[in-house]
Amino acid sequence: MTNGRLSRRRVGVLGSGEVGRRLAAGFAGRGHHVLIGSRDPGKPELREWLSGEGAGVEAGTFAEAAEHGELLVLAVLGNAAEEAIAEAGAKGFSGKVVIDAMNPLDFSGGFPPKLSITGEDSLGERVQRALPDAKVVKAFNTIGNPYFVDPSFSESQPTMLIAGDDEDAKRTVGDALADFGWPDPVDIGGIEGSRELEAICIAWVKIGGARGSWDHGFKLLVG
């Protein structure tokens, strides 16, 4: 393991689904001390993952993950995000960089999903309002989780788009992305940019449905 741009630190990941597990393994594989939080830390599928791909990662509750991490990742289902924050306690997030890797998807009308939050609001903004003392950065929500770490496509590397109000926090996320094999991210501005980034997720899903495959990403080309 070599030292990357992001100094080694404690990372707390809230959410033990595919997104949370992928990011937890990415951070653990780069030497960080990772605790993954779940509503049910003892569930068999999580224990199985911890004994395989997730070896070296610890498991606990949402509150334990929030307290553990110097850097935090929110990776629960988007529509359960505010409930998970309440369960963990906002105090555990205070002063910390929080990566919001979620999308507020509404499958009530079938496939493709819609956004459950639209207009002059977004999940990223709601997360920041729920965590006024944290530094929320939207990232990882516009690409499939198999490509979170060491993204590789036949033509070139994709572009990671991020949004957030705190410049230092976005530099920290950029360092983590570099260690994960990404080029420098494209910063679209404040956390209100989550409105556009969450909509891009819907475009990504619709393209996957039309192609019948999910091995695609977006790249910004500059002339």
C-alpha positions in Angstrom: 0.0 0.0 0.0 1.4 3.4 -1.0 0.5 6.7 0.5 -1.9 8.6 -1.7 -3.0 12.2 -1.8 -5.5 11.7 1.0 -3.7 11.2 4.3 -4.7 8.1 6.2 -7.6 8.7 8.5 -10.7 7.1 10.0 -13.6 6.8 7.5 -17.2 6.1 8.5 -19.6 4.8 5.8 -23.3 5.0 6.6 -25.0 2.4 4.4 -24.1 -1.3 3.8 -25.7 -1.8 0.3 -23.6 -2.1 -2.8 -22.7 1.6 -2.9 -21.6 1.7 0.7 -19.6 -1.5 0.5 -17.8 -0.5 -2.7 -16.7 2.8 -1.2 -15.8 1.2 2.2 -13.6 -1.3 0.4 -12.0 1.4 -1.7 -11.0 3.4 1.4 -9.9 0.3 3.3 -7.8 -0.8 0.3 -5.9 2.5 0.5 -5.0 2.2 4.1 -7.8 4.0 5.9 -9.5 2.7 9.0 -13.0 2.1 7.9 -16.2 1.4 9.9 -19.4 0.7 7.9 -22.7 1.5 9.5 -25.9 -0.4 9.1 -29.3 -0.5 10.8 -28.5 -4.2 11.4 -24.7 -4.6 11.7 -25.2 -8.4 12.3 -27.1 -9.2 9.1 -25.7 -12.3 7.3 -25.0 -10.6 4.0 -22.9 -7.9 5.6 -21.1 -10.5 7.8 -20.3 -12.5 4.6 -18.9 -9.4 2.9 -16.8 -8.5 5.9 -15.2 -12.0 5.8 -14.4 -11.6 2.0 -14.1 -8.4 0.0 -14.6 -6.3 3.1 -11.9 -7.9 5.2 -10.4 -5.3 7.5 -13.5 -3.2 7.6 -15.4 -3.0 10.9 -19.2 -2.8 11.2 -21.4 -1.0 13.6 -24.5 1.2 13.8 -25.1 4.4 11.9 -24.2 6.4 15.1 -21.0 4.4 15.6 -19.9 5.0 11.9 -20.6 8.7 12.3 -18.6 9.0 15.5 -15.8 6.8 14.1 -15.1 8.8 10.9 -13.0 11.9 10.4 -14.3 11.6 6.8 -17.9 10.4 6.4 -19.8 8.9 3.5 -23.6 8.8 3.2 -24.6 5.8 1.1 -28.1 4.8 2.3 -31.1 4.8 0.0 -31.7 8.4 -0.9 -35.2 8.5 0.5 -34.0 7.2 3.8 -31.1 9.7 4.2 -32.7 12.1 6.6 -34.0 9.2 8.8 -30.5 7.7 8.8 -29.0 11.1 9.8 -31.5 11.4 12.6 -30.8 7.9 13.8 -27.0 8.6 13.8 -27.4 12.0 15.4 -26.2 15.1 13.7 -23.6 15.8 16.4 -21.5 12.9 15.0 -21.1 14.7 11.7 -20.1 18.1 13.1 -17.1 19.7 11.5 -16.5 16.8 9.1 -16.4 16.3 5.4 -19.5 14.3 4.3 -19.6 12.7 0.9 -23.2 12.4 -0.3 -23.2 9.5 -2.8 -27.0 9.2 -2.9 -29.9 9.8 -5.3 -33.5 10.3 -4.3 -35.1 7.7 -6.6 -38.8 7.1 -6.9 -39.7 3.7 -8.5 -43.4 4.0 -7.7 -44.2 4.4 -11.4 -41.9 1.6 -12.4 -38.8 1.9 -14.5 -37.1 4.2 -15.2 -37.4 5.9 -11.8 -38.1 9.6 -11.3 -36.5 11.9 -8.7 -38.5 12.1 -5.5 -37.1 15.6 -4.9 -37.4 18.1 -7.8 -37.6 21.9 -8.4 -35.7 24.3 -6.2 -34.4 21.6 -3.9 -32.3 18.4 -3.9 -31.3 15.6 -1.6 -27.8 17.1 -1.4 -29.3 20.4 -0.1 -31.5 18.5 2.3 -28.5 16.6 3.7 -26.6 19.9 4.1 -29.6 21.5 5.9 -29.9 18.5 8.2 -26.1 18.8 8.9 -25.5 22.5 9.2 -22.1 22.0 11.0 -20.8 19.5 8.4 -19.3 20.1 5.0 -21.3 18.1 2.4 -19.9 17.3 -1.0 -22.1 15.5 -3.6 -20.0 12.9 -5.5 -20.2 9.4 -6.9 -23.9 9.7 -7.8 -23.5 9.9 -11.6 -21.8 6.6 -12.3 -22.4 2.9 -11.5 -20.8 1.6 -8.3 -18.6 -0.9 -10.2 -16.7 2.1 -11.4 -16.2 4.0 -8.2 -12.7 2.7 -7.7 -10.2 2.4 -10.6 -12.7 3.3 -13.3 -11.8 1.8 -16.6 -13.6 2.2 -19.9 -12.5 1.2 -23.4 -12.2 4.8 -24.7 -11.0 6.9 -21.7 -11.7 7.8 -18.1 -15.0 9.3 -17.1 -15.5 12.7 -15.4 -16.6 12.9 -11.8 -18.8 15.9 -11.2 -19.0 17.2 -7.6 -20.9 20.0 -5.8 -20.6 21.5 -2.4 -20.3 24.8 -0.5 -16.9 24.3 1.2 -13.8 24.6 -1.0 -11.4 22.7 1.4 -14.0 19.8 1.6 -14.1 19.6 -2.2 -10.2 19.4 -2.3 -10.4 16.6 0.2 -12.9 14.7 -2.0 -10.6 15.4 -5.0 -7.7 13.8 -3.1 -9.8 10.7 -2.4 -10.9 10.5 -6.0 -7.3 10.7 -7.2 -6.4 7.8 -4.9 -9.3 5.9 -6.4 -7.9 6.4 -9.9 -10.0 9.3 -11.1 -8.7 12.5 -12.8 -9.4 15.8 -11.1 -13.1 16.2 -10.6 -15.2 18.9 -12.3 -16.7 21.2 -9.6 -20.0 22.6 -10.6 -20.3 24.9 -7.6 -22.4 25.0 -4.4 -24.5 22.2 -3.0 -27.5 23.4 -5.0 -25.7 21.8 -7.9 -27.0 18.6 -6.5 -30.2 19.4 -8.4 -28.4 18.9 -11.7 -26.2 16.0 -10.5 -29.2 14.0 -9.3 -30.9 14.6 -12.6 -27.9 13.3 -14.4 -28.3 10.1 -12.5 -31.8 9.7 -14.2 -30.2 10.2 -17.6 -27.6 7.6 -16.7 -30.3 5.1 -15.8 -32.4 5.8 -18.9 -29.3 5.3 -21.1 -28.7 2.0 -19.3 -32.3 0.9 -19.9 -32.1 1.7 -23.5 -28.7 0.0 -24.0 -29.5 -3.0 -21.8 -26.1 -2.5 -20.2 -24.6 -0.4 -17.4 -21.0 -0.1 -18.5 -21.2 3.6 -19.4 -20.2 6.9 -17.9 -20.1 10.6 -18.8 -17.0 12.6 -19.8 -16.6 16.4 -20.1 -14.7 17.3 -23.3 -13.0 20.7 -23.5 -12.1 22.2 -26.8 
